[in-house]
Amino acid sequence: MADVSAPSSAARPHLSARRYIPALAAALTVLAAGGAFQRVFTWNPLPGPLAVAAILGAAAGVAAREALSPSRRSFVHSYVLPPVLLVAGTLVSAFLAGAVFSTPTARPLSQGLAALVDGWSRILTTSVPVPPTADRLPLAAGLVALGVAWAVVAATRRPPGIDALAPAGLVLVVALLLGVHGPGSLAAVAGPALVLAAAYLLLVSRPAGEGVVWVPPGRVLAAIGTAVVVLAVSIGVGHRLPLATLRQPVDLRSVVSPPVDLASTPDPLDEMPAWQREQKTVMFTASVDQAWLADPSDWRLVSLDDYDGAGWSTDAKASRAGGILSLPAGVSAGLLGPEVHVAVHLQALPGPWVPTAGLPTGVAPASLDFDPLTSILVNPGGGANQVYDLSGRLSQPSLDALNSAGIGSGQSVAALTALPSCFPSSLRRLASQATTDVSPLPDQLAVAVEQELATRGGFRLDTKATPGSNCARLSALAQDRAGTREQFATAFALMARSVGLPSRLAVGFTPGAIDPALKRTVVTAADVTVWPEVDLGGLGWVAFNPFPSATGHQASTKPTTIPAAEQGLAKVRQSVAQAQSSPTTLPTPTTVPRAPQRQPHGGSGVGWPWFVVAGLLAAGAAWVLARVLVRWRRRVRRRRAAEPAERVLGAWAEVLDSLAPMRMPLRGLTPSEVSLEAERIVPAVGAPTRQLATIVDQAVYAGIADDGLASQAWACSDLTVRAVTQATPPRQRIGALLVGSRPGRGD
């Protein structure tokens, strides 16, 4: 039989015109992999740099491929010009990203080259999301441009190979390594690149008659099926697999820039008594905006979430902040209040802490360290006369948001509800009694405990009581009905834990002496304070006020107005007061309703076995669809071959493929012998198969083939294939479709 594995000279111009189609698919795969940088920078700053990088990279790749043309076999064209073009495309992309798309813009173009050299270290020393500055963003643009150029050069060779997907793999791996713990889903950023990679494999796997063979269609189908199964399993059940929560991605930040252990820093809770003796000392001043003036918030220094019976501490670790700060896990930005902007000028405040307003969302300079779980912002270098520009979101929960909130899932609920063995039983009983007649909603349980300490239990604030928050001081509080703010805050936090509410302590300052005309506040040592917080799902940490006055009534610095942050809680307090004054038959809550666990990618809580079934069904459907498409494409190319003899052989190959499920012993038989064997098993194919066998013998052995004979061959092939298909049992046809069969000659 004639060798049709190489294209004829007449077909080569047609193939040459299509040589850049695989290059386009490979370049798009690199571009999709570059989209994974959204876990590093977020998506907003990326479209411009990625588009420019793709265009310039493709231009550099095309120019490099033309320089490598066989007609230009010189040392310069083969070894000098291609790398120069690739480097030029990379540098220009980096320069434009730094000069046009970075924040702020109008940076010197030289920073683009600097970003390519050490941008990775600047990114790894900044917590994600990283600000898209001129010394960071060009790294993504340059890497994508280089990857696109490399992919174009690799995909335009003959035959194109798997090496054209290597640039996309490199870009994806680098982006995921730099964006560990960044926003977004791993499956969401990796999925488009995997899909386009599968499309590239389908595109370049062609029959031998096309002359650009790379990989058999079966391998392409295996790749697609594997990708579908992996994506389905990872999205559906990956987080439910055994030990899934113990597997943590490799975070290079912990190697390049070790996080600051906040447990080793001084505890401002221990400093409170000393600060209160220096009441007139100005700790810091702050220039504030109108949003902060409309609802002045306390200034947070630290959050303490571990209580061991002797006092409070934290094991949080802060890493380089960057300009953009992420919200704590589990907090819904849509439930937060307005954003405020302040400029804090430190004066006598000791230690490394930087006061923050609300939930921090941004800071300048970006060289500070930040822990999003505890909202602690520190400057390891410390020092007075430092000025920090801060932005944050205020917490202003509405009544509906409070009543619909469950228990937050940002941290381990077990750790945040742990109680030491020395916790006074009298306070435990008091918490149980306070929550007996109220709704088991978390916000109402918290308010019931709050009001028991602030108004209902006969407690009073005693600023001269012995300081400290150990179990002995709590026992004295329960017996004497008097204590310091620190002790009331600790009592509330632990009583809340006793009814299942995750809680912690915050240490900071009250808003200070505000001058609305100058939009300025002065915070002194007398303003130091402490307050408890409860983690409510979606809302994050909500502050409560369990502090009575010296006469036994709730302390309030604003008796005439209710701040926006307190309006929702004020309505909850009214509801709890009505329930406690008119007890109902509500059962004592033994468990606290918890917020529904958020399903990855918008899941609805369906059990993991259904995800497995759905994934397998999707994989099977994709497998069948891909095989049908491959068969259809192979048939079309056989029918449209350039030479009549190739079309005749293609028609015969279709017959052989249709006979494969019948398991007929065809090896070594001539076309005439094949037709006799086929007629023996399927009598209906006798006439068209014999006629087709004669045409094939003429084309192969006598070299007689024209367009008329080719059309006649395909007419006979269609009749034979239809008859064989009707005679083949459905089980055998399905098996051949799923597992494949040996392809016919001429494939």
N, C-alpha and C positions, 0 to 999 in steps of 0.2 A: 504494500500500500504506500502511496506517495507520502513523503514527509511534509506535513503542513505545520510544523512547529514554529517555523520562522515566517514572518510576514513577507509578502511579495513586495517588489519594488513599487508597484502601483499603489499599495496600501500604506506605504511609509509616510507620504505627505499627510494623509488623513490622521495617522497616529501622532505625527509631529505637531499638528494643530491642537491635539488634546493632551500634550505632555504636561501642561501646567494645571490640569484639573486635579490630579492627585496632590500637587503642590498647594492648591487652594484649600483642599481638605486638611492637609497637615498644618497649614498656617492657621486655619480656624481652630484647630485643636489646641495649638499653642495659645491663641488668644483666649479660648475658653479656660485653659489652665491659668492664664494670667488673672482671670476673674477671681481666683482664690485669694488674691491679695486683698480682697474686701475684708478678710479676717484680720488683716494687718491695719488697713487704713480706713475701714468702712467703705461703702460703695460710692458715696457722693464724689470724692475727688478722682475716681479711677477712669471713667469713660474717656475723657479727653486724652490723658497720657497713653492709655491702651490703644486708642484709635490711631494716634500719631505713631506709636511704636509699631503697630501692625503694618501701616502703610510704608513707613521708611524701611522696616525690616524686610517686607516683601520686595521693595525696589532694590535693596542691597542684595537680596538673594537672587533675583532675576539677573542682575548685572553680573554677579559672581558666576552664575551658571553659564551665561553667554561667554564670559571670559574663559571658561573651561571647555568651550566648544572644541571638537576635534579639529576644526579648521584653523584653530589658533594654537598650535602646538609650539609654544615658546616658553622659556623659563619664566618670563615676567607674567604671562597669562596664566600659567599653571600654578606657580608657587608664590607670587608676590601680589598680584592684583586681587584675587579672591579674598584673602584674609584682610587686605586693606579695605575692601568694600564692606565686609562684615563689621569690622571695627568702626568704620565711618558711620554706618547706619546706627550702631549701638550708641556711639558718642552723641550724634545729633539728636537722637531720641531722648537721651538723658539730659542734654542741654535744654531742649525745649520743655521737658517736664519740669525742670528746675526753674526756668525763667518765666514760663507762662502759667503752669497749672499748680505750682506749689503755693502754700499759704504761710506767710505772705508772699506775693509775687514780686517781680522785679529784682530777683536775686542775681548776683553775678553768675555768668555762665560757667565760670570755673568750678562752682559748687556741684555742677552735674558730674564732672570727673571725680571730684572728692567723694560724692555719694556712691559712685561705682566702686571706689576703693574701700571706704570704711562705712558706707551706709548701713551695711548689715550689723555692725557693732552698735551703731546709734539706735537702730531698731530694737536690737536685743537688750539694750539698756533702758528701754522705755516700755512701760506696760501698754498692752493693747486696749483699745485702738490707738495706733500711733498717729501723731499729728502729721499731715502731709507736707512737711517742710522741704526746703530745697536741698537739704542734706540727707533726706530719706526717700522721698518719692521717686527721684530719678533712678534709684536702684531697680524698682519694679519696671519702669519704662525701658531701661536699657536691657534688662534681662529678657523681657518679652520681645524686643526688637531683635536681639541676638538669636533667640529661639526661633522666631519666624524666619529670619534669613537662613539659618541652619536647616530648618525644615524644608524650605523651598529648594535649596541645593540638593538635599538628600532625596526629596520626592520627585525631582525631575530627571534623575538618572534612570537608565534602562537596564533591568527592570527596577521599579521603585521597591524599596524594602522596608523592613520594620524599623530601621535606623531613623526614618523620617519621623517616627513618634517619640524618639528619645528626647528631643528638645522640649516637647510638651510635658513629658514625665519629669524632666529636670525642673522646669518652671513650677509645676504643681508641687513637687517635693519641697522646693525652697520656700514657696508661699505658705505651705502648711506648717513647715518648721518655724518660720518667722511669726506665724499667726496662732501659735498654740494658746488655747484659752481665749481666743478672740471671738467676736460676735459672729453669729451665723452658724449654719449646720455644715458639718464635714461632707455629708452626702450631697447637700445642695450645691456646694462649690466644686466638688469633684465629679458630680454626675454629668454635667455638660461636656467636660473633657472626655469622659469615658464613652459617652454616646458618639461624639465626633470621631474618637479614635476607632470605634467599631465601624462607623461609616467609611472612614479611610480604608480600613481593611477590606470592606466589601468592594470599594471602588477599584482597588489595585489587584484584587484576586480575579483574574480573567482566564478564559480558556486558552489552551496552547495556541490555537489558531490566531489569536490576537498578538502574540509575540511579546507579551509583557507579563508572563507568569511570575507570581511571587509566592503565593501560598494557596493550597487547595481550598475549595469552598468549605469543606468540612471543618477546617480549622477556624475559618471565619465564623461559622455557626457556633462552634464551641466557644469562641471568644465572646460572642454576643450573649449566648446562654449563660455563661459564667458571670458576665457583667450584670445581667438582669437578676440572677440569683443572689449575687453578693449585695447589690443595692437593696433588693427586697428584704433580705435577712437583716442587713445592717440597719435599715430604717425601721423595720417592724419589730425585731426581737433582739437587736444588738445590745440594747441596754438591759435586757433581761437575762442574758446568758450568764452562766455561773461565773463568779468572780469578776463580772463586768465592771463593777464599781471600784474594784481594786486596781484595775489597769489604768494607768495614767500615761498620757503622751509624754514623750521626751521633750522637756522644756529647756532649750538652750539658755534661756534667761538666767536660770539658776546656776549656770556654769559661768557665763560671761559677767553677770552682775548679781552676785548673791544677794538675796533679799535681806532686808533689815529685820532682825528679830526684835519685835516690839516688847517682848517680855524682858529684854535686857535694858530697856530704857527706864528712867525714873517714873514712878507712878504719881501722877498729880493728885490722886486721892490722898496719898500720904502727905502731900504738901499743903493741903487745904488749911489745916490749923495754923501753920506758919503764915500763909498768905493772909488769912483773916485777921491776924494781929497787925498787919501792915495795910490797913484798909485804904489809905489815901494813895498808895502807890499805883501809878498808871501802868497797867500791864500792856495795853496796846490801844491804839486808836484805829478807827476804820472810816473810810469814805464809802457811803452807801448810796444806792439808787432809790427811786421812788417805790419800786416793788417791795423792797425790804422795809422802807418806812411805813408802807401801808400795813404790814404785818411783821413787826420786829421779831426775829427769832433768836433763841439762845445760841451761843457760840460753843461748838463742840471741840474739846481737845482730844479725849480718848473715849473708847467704848470698852467696857470690861465685861467679859462673859463667863469667866471661870470663878467659881466660889468654892473654897475648900474648908470653910468653917472658921478660918483665921482672917480671911479678907478676900478682896477681889483682885483678879489679874487677867491677863489675856495671853494667848499663845499665837496671836496673829503675826503675820510676816508681811512687810511692805516692800514693794518693788518700785522701780523707777516709774514716776507718774506719767510723764508725757503731758502734752497740753490738754488732751481730752481724757476725762475720767469716766469710767463706766459705772453705771448704777449697780447697787447690790443685786445679787441673784434673787430672782423671784419678784422684783419690784416692777410694776407696770407703770411706764412713764405717763400713760394717759390718766392715771389716778392721782398724779401729783399736782401741786399748785404751780404758780408762776416761777420763772427763773429770775434769780437775783444776781446782781454783779456788785462786788465790794472790793475795796483795796485795803488790805490790813497792813498797818505799820506797827511792827513789834517794838516794844520799848523795854520794859522791865520783866517781861515774861521769860522765865528761865526754861531750860530744857529744849528739846528738839521739836516740840509740838507747834503746829500751825493752826490757829483757830479757823473753823469753817462754819458757814451758814447754810443750813439745810443739808440736802444730799449733794455732795460736791460733784460737779460735772466738768469743771475746767480749772486750770491753774497756770499761772506764769510767774516765775520761770518754770520750765518743764523738768527741771533737774531734781525735784523733790521726790520723796517716796510715798506711796499711797497703798492702802489696803481697802479694796472696795467692800469687803464684807463688814468691816467695822467702821468704815468712813474715816479712818485715821490718816491724817496727812502730817508728815514729819520732814524736817530738814536735818539730816544727820550732822551737818556742820554746826547747826544752831547759830546763836549770836543775836545780839540786839540790833536795832536800826535796820531791820530787814523789811522790805515791802513786797507783798504778794498780791497779785490780782487774782481774785477767785470768782467763780460762778457756781451756782447751786440751785437745786429745785426745792422749794418749800413743801412741807407736808401739810396739806389741808384736807383731810379726809371728810367726806360728806357722811350723813347718817346712813344712806343706802350703801355706800362703800364699806362702812364699818360693819353694818349688819350682814353683808354678804361675804365678808372676809372670813376665811378659815385660818388655820394655823399655817404660818409661812414655812416654806421648805428651802429657804436659802442656806441654812446650816443644819447640822444634825439636830433633830428635835430632842433626841435622847440626851445629848450633851447640854442642851439649853434648858432642860427640865430636871437636871440632876440636882439632888439635895444631899447635903452632908448628914451624917448620922446624928450630929449634935444639934440639928435644927430644932428649936423649941416646939414641943408638941402642942403647947397652948396656942402658938401662932398657926399651926396646921389646923387645929380645931376651929379657930376663928375664921380662917379662910373657907372652911367647909360650911360653917354656919352662915357666912355672908352670902354664899352662892346657892343656898338651898332653894330660895323662892324666886330665883330669876331664871330667865331663859338660858339654855346651855350654849348660846352663841358666844364665841371667844371674846368679842368686844364687851358684852354685857357681864361676863364673868370677871373681866379685868376691871371694869368700872365698879362692880360690886365690892371687889377687894379694895380698890382705891377709896371708895366712900366709907368703908368700914374703918379705915385708918384716919381718914381726913375729917369725918363728921359724926359717924354713928357710934364709934367705939369709945368715945370719951378720952381720946388721946390729945396731947398738947405738945407743942414744939418747945424744946428747952435748949437754947443755944449754949448754955453753960454745962450741959451734961458731959460726962466723960466721952471723948471722941473714940471712934473705932467702930468697926462693923463685924466683929467676931461674934460667935454664938453667945458668949457671955453677955455682950452688950445687947444682943437681941432678947435674951431672957430678961434682962433688966428693963428693956423697953416694954415687954409684955406685962411685967409685974408693976412697974411704976406708971405706966401709961404716959411716958414722956421720953423724949430722946431728940437727937440731932437730925438734921436733914439727911445726912448720910445713913443713919440708922433707919429712918422711915423709908428711904428709897430701897435699902437692902431688905427690909421686912416685906415691902410690897413685892419686890422681885422674887423672893423666895416663896411667899404665900401664893403668888401667881403660878410659880412652878409646881406647887403642891396640888393645884387643880388642873395641871396639864398644859399650862401656857408657857411657851419659851420666852425667857426674859433675860435682861441684862441691865447694867448700870452705865450711865454716861456721865462724864465729868467735863465741866466747862464753865461758862460765864453767862450771866443774864445779859440782855441787850446793852446795858450800860446807860450812861447819861447821854440822851439823844438830843441833838440840835437840828430840828427839821429844816431850819433856814439854811444852814451850812451843809446839810446832808452829811452829818458827821456824828459819830458817837465815840465817847471816851469810856473805856472799860478799866475799872480799877480792881485791886485785890479784893475789895469788899463785895464785888459782884460774882465771886467764885461760887459755883453751885454744883449740885448733883441731882440727877433725876433718873427714874427707872423707865424702861421701854419694854414693850411686848411686840413680838414679831407676828404681824397679821398678814396673811397671804395677799400678794398684790400691792399692798400698801407699804410693806417693809416694816421698819421699826417705828412704832407709834409711842410717843411720850405720854406718860400719865403723871397726875399731880396728887400724890397721897399725903400731902403735907398739911397738918392742921396748923392753926395759929397758936400763940402762947396761951390763948383762953379756951382752946379746944374746938375752934371752928376752922374750916378750911382756909389756909393762907392764900391770899391772892394779892398780887401787886397791881391788878387792874380791876377794881371792883365795879366800875361803871360800864365797861365795855367788854365784849367777848371777842377775842382775836379770831381771825379766820381759821387758824389752826385748831381752835377749841370749839367752834360752833357745832360740828358734828358730834363731838364728845359731850357737849352740853345737853344735846337732845337725848343721847344715850343715858346720861345721868338722870334726866327726868324720867325716862322709861323705867330705869332700875329703881328709882325712888318710889314710883307708883307700885311696882311689883312688890317691893319690900313692905310697903305700908298696907297693901291688900294682898296677902299671900294667896296663891292659887294652889292647885293640885299638881303643879309641875313637879316631876320627880327630881330628886337630887342627882345632878349629872355625875355619872361614874366615868364617862369618857367625854372628851371634848371633840366636837366635830372638826375635822381637818379639811383644809383646802384640797380639792381633787388634785391628785398628782398630774402635773402637766405632761401630756403625751408628746413625745417628740414629733415635729412636723404636723401638728394639728390632729393628733390621734383622738379617738373618741372613747378610749378605754376598752376596746375590744381585746379579748384575751390573746396571748401570744400564739396559741395553736392556729388561730385563724390567720394570723400574719404569715405563718409558715405555709399554710394551704394556699393563701393568696399568692405568695411568692412563687411557689411551685407551679401554680396554674399560669401565672404571668410568664414564667420562664418557658413552660411548654408552649404557650401561645406564640411567644417570640421565636422559639426554635422552629415551629411549624411555618410561621410566616416567612422567616428568613429562608428556609429551604424552598418554599414555593417561589419566592422572588428569585433565588439563585437559578432554579430550573427554568423559570420563565425567561430570565436574561440570557441563559445559555442557549435556549432554543432560538431566541431572536437573533443572537449573533451567528449561530450556525446557519440560519435561513438567509442572513444578509451578508454572508462572507463575500469577499471581493472577487474570487475566482469561481467559475462554474463548478470545477472539480471539487473545490472546498465545500460548496453547497451540497453537492451530491454526497460527499462523505459525511457531512453534517446530518443529512436526512437519514443515512444508514445508522449513524450514532444514536439518533433518536429511537430507532427501532430496537437497537441493542439495549438501550436504557429501559425501554418498556418491557423487554423480555427478562430483565434481571430479576424481578420479584418471582418469576416462575421457576427460578433455580434450574434452568435448562443447561446441560453440559455443552457450552458453545466454544470452549477454549480450543484453539487450533483448527476450527472449521472454516472453510471458505464461505463466501456469501451464499453460493448456491446450496451448500450443505446446511447452512443456518436456516435458509428458507424452507428446506424440506423438514428439518426438525421442528420449526415453528408451526408448519402446517399439520404435523402429526399431533401436536398438543392442542393447537387452536385452528381447527380446519378453516375458519372464516378468513384467515389471513393468507391463504394459499396463493391466490392470483396476484394481489398487489405485492406480496413479498417476493415472489419469483420475478416479477417484472423489475422491482427495485434491485434485486441481486444482479440481474443482467446489466442494468445501467451502471452499477458500482463496478462490475468486472470490466466494462468498457472504459470507464474513467480511469481505473487504476492500472490495468494491464495494457490497454490499447491507446490510452491518452485521448479518448474521444469524450468530449464533454463540452456542451454549450449551454446557453441560457434555457433553451427549450427542454433539453434533457434534465437540467437542474430543476425546473418547475415540475416536470413529470415525476422526478424522483421524490419531491416533497409531497406531491399529491398521493403517491403510493405510500409514503411514510405516514401521512396523516390517517389514511384508511387502516393501515396496519396497527398503528398506536391505538386508535379508537377501538378496534376489535380486541386487541390484547387487554386493554384496560377493562373492557366489559367482561372479559373472561377471567380476569384475575380476582380471586376472592378479596373482599374488603379488608380482611385482617392482614393479608399480605401487602396490599397497597398501603395501608396505614403504617405497617412496620417498615416498608421501604422509605416512606416519607420521614419517619422519625429517626431511624438509624442509618438510612442511606443504603445504597447498593453500589456495586462496582460500575463505574461509568463506562459507557460504550466507547468504541474506538472512534477516534476523531475528536475526542473531548479536549 
